[in-house]
Amino acid sequence: MGTDMISRARAGDKQAFAQLYAQYKDKLFRYAYFKLGNEQDAQDAVSDCVVEAYLGIAALKSEKAFSAWIFQILHRCCCAILSRPKDMALEDDGSLVYHDSHLAPELKEALAILSDEDRDIVLLHVVAGYKTREIATLLALNHATVRSRLSRALAKMREFLE
């Protein structure tokens, strides 16, 4: 991805923004899917993120910051979705059931044992493919802190799954 495309998008070039979206859509969706646990919410989060990014790209201060900037927007969109009430349904026996995940139950449980920040670090690394230095920038954390937290979180998940 060239900074030229980002510059053109910042200047209002819709085609350049569409090309940026095409380059990021899979990573954005994967992150949102694992963060939110289901396809519909992930699609909603990515849609909200893309609209917010499109409307705000002119304010982006540096082309080099695009990747971190768009994932910060996506993170906020995911948090907004997580804070709204979950879809609920009544079973035949009258019990209330939440429908908020298509993830393997074991993976969802393993992610659930982590703190929110550790879960974000794992998802950004494993799902979105970011390196620990990039995650440190995204989350405004020290690189060594991200490395150690990622290692501990993955070990904790591995132990839980065994």
Long-range contacts (C-beta under 8 A, 24 or more apart in sequence): 1-66, 3-63, 3-64, 6-57, 6-60, 6-63, 6-66, 7-63, 9-57, 10-57, 10-58, 10-60, 10-63, 11-58, 12-58, 17-53, 17-54, 17-57, 20-66, 21-50, 24-67, 24-70, 27-127, 27-128, 27-129, 28-70, 28-71, 28-74, 28-128, 30-127, 30-128, 31-71, 31-74, 31-78, 31-123, 31-124, 31-127, 31-128, 32-74, 32-77, 32-78, 33-127, 34-103, 34-111, 34-123, 34-126, 34-127, 35-75, 35-78, 35-82, 35-119, 35-120, 35-123, 36-78, 36-81, 36-82, 36-100, 37-100, 37-101, 37-102, 37-103, 37-108, 38-99, 38-100, 38-101, 38-102, 38-103, 39-102, 41-81, 41-100, 44-77, 44-81, 45-74, 45-77, 45-78, 45-81, 46-74, 46-77, 48-77, 48-80, 49-73, 49-74, 49-77, 52-77, 67-134, 68-134, 68-137, 68-138, 71-124, 71-128, 71-130, 71-138, 72-138, 75-120, 75-138, 106-161, 109-160, 110-157, 110-160, 110-161, 111-157, 113-156, 113-157, 113-160, 114-153, 114-156, 114-157, 117-149, 118-149, 118-152, 118-153, 119-153, 121-146, 121-149, 121-150, 121-153, 122-150, 122-153, 122-154, 122-157, 125-150
